[in-house]
Amino acid sequence: MTGKSRVAEHVRVLPFSGIRKFFDIVASRKDVISLGVGEPDFDTPWTVREAAVWSLERGATHYTSNRGDPALRRSICRYVARQFGAEYDWEKETLVTVGVSEAIDIALRTILNPGDEVLYHEPCFVSYRPSIILAGGVPVCVETRREDQFRLTRAMLEKAVTKKTRVLMLNFPCNPTGAVLSKKDVEDISRFCIQHDLLLLTDEIYAELTYDSKHVSFVSVPGMKERTIFLHGMSKAWAMTGFRIGYACAPAEISENMMKLHQYAIMSAPTTGQKAAAEALERGDSAVAEMVAEYNRRRNYLIAAFAEMGVSCHTPAGAFYAFPYIGDLGVSAEDFAMRFLEEKGVAVVPGDAFGTCGAGFLRCAYATSMDNIREAMKRMGDFVAEVRAGKKK
């Protein structure tokens, strides 16, 4: 041993996820109320669990085809046509993956050549920038702002695009901000992609979780399906995080080559999860509607509570996160989050875990019970008052 690192340099220099530190602390304590985890607190709908159990009882425990179980791929295509307004070929344009996370990874590795630039927006999910780097791309950040409700606009993108730009990568409804795009936003950004001949990688995992308007997918815009990799999955709307089922719909050439990477790295997504996912897509709408109604009730309570304690927070229109601003309290978001956890037993995530422009914000997930939310907001109100009092001294 020479003392020289045996880890590849491009991996060694990657930072660990800013979320993980808080998750590890929360996992070590039993008395914590967590607003930090982006995971539904609901049980997976009963009929979906029953489909999983029934598949095991019938002995469906073998590999599926690399692309995924044909029955599930047909269900995916029917669902995407009904919900998002786009028709896909289940045999050539649909791929079942191990969650959307795998789909992001293999999509980027399929379409990027070394040095290709990828436009993406921040604040965003923690894996986007590292995924671009690991695929050999160059991440180009476009910062969204609270005065715009964290929406992304064509004008912002026009300032960042260059001759090296190959891909635009989006996530709306957005984790961590809860931002959504209007129909006009979607149409304007679509025209931007067409004008600059860009591929669009759109992660719409939270599409069902909107509260003030119906989600508009990029694949519904004429001329966009041919240049779009559409990513979706079962984790959020159907409370199926542990089943690890996502999917990608894309033009046949791209889908075929994504399948090639998936084939070598994964073989096939979990069979039991695939059986459950087909049931969810075919007969899970009412369960999703019930969960969305409850998320909306929690969202409204949370926003009112922030207003009462004098903390600024835009009203999130999608997903299940609030993104309050505490930058005027005289402490960093990380210090606030650590002290709040240690002193009051409530876990939130510092906003700069999702990009530098998230500094001064907190991500608060309302994917927990109303009782927990009420108690967490009571403790936050007390803590904010204490921080303000300390600032005045």
C-alpha positions, 0 to 999 in steps of 0.5 A, spaced: 500 500 500 502 506 497 497 511 501 494 513 494 487 512 494 484 506 490 477 510 489 476 513 482 477 521 482 471 523 479 467 518 485 472 520 491 470 528 490 463 527 490 460 529 496 455 525 500 448 527 500 446 532 505 440 529 507 443 522 509 446 526 515 440 528 518 437 521 516 442 517 520 441 521 526 433 520 526 434 513 525 438 513 532 433 516 536 426 514 537 423 520 540 424 524 533 418 527 529 421 527 522 419 532 517 425 530 513 423 523 509 420 524 503 416 518 503 409 517 504 406 515 511 400 511 508 400 504 507 400 501 500 393 500 498 390 494 500 388 491 493 396 492 491 399 489 497 394 483 495 396 483 488 403 482 491 401 476 496 397 473 490 403 473 485 408 470 490 402 464 492 402 463 485 409 462 484 411 468 480 418 469 483 422 468 477 425 474 472 421 477 468 423 480 461 429 485 461 424 490 459 419 488 464 413 484 465 409 485 459 402 485 463 405 491 467 408 495 460 401 494 457 398 497 464 403 503 464 402 505 456 394 505 458 395 509 464 400 514 461 395 515 455 389 516 460 393 520 465 398 524 461 395 524 454 401 520 450 401 514 446 407 509 447 408 502 444 409 497 450 414 493 446 419 498 444 418 504 448 417 502 455 422 500 460 421 498 467 426 500 472 428 499 479 425 506 481 426 512 478 433 513 480 435 507 476 432 510 470 435 517 471 442 514 471 441 509 465 438 515 461 443 520 462 449 514 461 445 513 454 444 520 451 450 523 454 457 524 450 463 526 455 463 534 455 455 534 453 452 540 457 446 538 461 441 544 464 438 542 470 434 547 475 436 548 483 433 547 488 432 540 486 433 532 488 440 531 491 442 525 485 441 530 479 448 533 479 452 527 481 448 523 476 450 528 470 457 528 472 457 520 473 455 520 466 460 524 463 456 530 462 457 537 465 452 540 469 449 547 468 445 549 474 439 554 473 437 557 479 429 558 481 427 563 486 422 564 491 419 570 488 417 566 482 414 560 486 420 556 484 418 556 477 422 555 471 421 559 465 424 559 458 427 566 459 432 563 465 433 557 460 435 562 454 441 565 459 444 558 460 444 554 453 450 554 449 452 550 443 454 544 448 447 543 451 444 537 449 439 535 455 434 539 459 433 535 465 427 537 469 423 535 476 416 538 476 412 537 481 418 539 484 422 536 490 424 540 495 420 546 493 413 543 491 413 548 485 409 546 479 409 549 472 403 552 468 400 549 462 403 556 459 410 554 462 410 547 459 409 550 452 414 555 453 419 550 455 417 545 450 418 551 444 425 552 447 427 545 447 425 544 440 428 551 438 435 548 441 434 541 438 435 539 446 433 532 449 428 533 455 429 528 461 423 529 465 422 526 472 414 527 473 414 522 479 410 527 483 405 528 477 399 525 481 400 530 487 397 537 485 392 541 489 390 547 485 390 544 478 391 538 474 399 536 472 400 538 465 406 533 462 411 535 457 409 529 453 402 532 452 405 537 447 405 536 440 412 535 438 415 533 444 414 526 445 419 524 440 425 528 444 423 526 451 425 521 456 419 521 460 420 518 467 415 516 472 414 511 478 410 508 483 413 510 490 410 517 491 402 517 489 401 509 491 405 509 497 410 504 494 417 506 496 419 499 498 417 496 492 422 499 487 418 500 481 419 506 476 419 506 468 421 510 462 417 511 456 422 514 450 423 513 443 424 506 441 432 507 439 433 511 446 429 506 450 432 500 446 439 502 449 437 504 456 434 497 456 442 495 454 444 498 460 439 496 465 440 488 462 447 488 464 447 492 471 440 490 473 437 484 469 430 486 471 426 490 476 423 486 482 418 481 480 413 482 486 413 489 485 411 489 478 405 485 479 403 490 484 404 496 480 400 493 475 394 493 480 396 500 482 396 503 475 389 499 473 385 500 479 389 505 484 386 511 482 381 512 488 386 510 493 391 516 490 385 521 490 384 519 498 391 520 499 392 527 495 386 530 499 389 528 506 396 531 503 392 537 501 389 538 508 396 537 511 399 542 506 394 548 508 395 547 516 402 547 515 402 554 511 397 557 516 402 555 521 408 558 518 404 564 517 402 564 524 409 564 527 412 569 522 416 565 517 415 566 510 413 560 506 410 560 499 404 555 498 407 549 494 402 547 489 405 540 488 409 534 491 408 533 499 414 538 501 414 545 504 420 550 503 420 555 508 425 561 508 428 562 515 434 566 512 432 572 516 433 569 523 440 570 523 442 562 523 444 558 517 439 553 515 444 547 517 445 550 524 437 551 525 436 544 523 441 541 527 439 545 533 431 544 532 433 536 532 437 536 538 433 541 542 426 540 540 426 533 537 424 535 530 427 533 523 427 537 517 432 538 512 437 544 510 435 547 503 442 547 501 442 540 501 438 541 494 443 546 491 447 552 494 440 557 492 437 553 497 441 556 503 436 559 508 430 554 506 428 548 510 425 542 507 419 540 511 415 534 508 408 533 510 408 526 509 406 524 516 400 524 520 396 531 522 398 529 530 405 529 528 405 536 524 401 539 529 406 538 534 412 539 530 409 546 528 408 547 535 415 546 537 417 550 531 413 556 533 417 555 540 424 554 537 423 560 532 421 565 538 427 563 542 432 564 536 429 571 535 430 572 542 437 570 542 438 574 536 436 581 539 441 580 545 
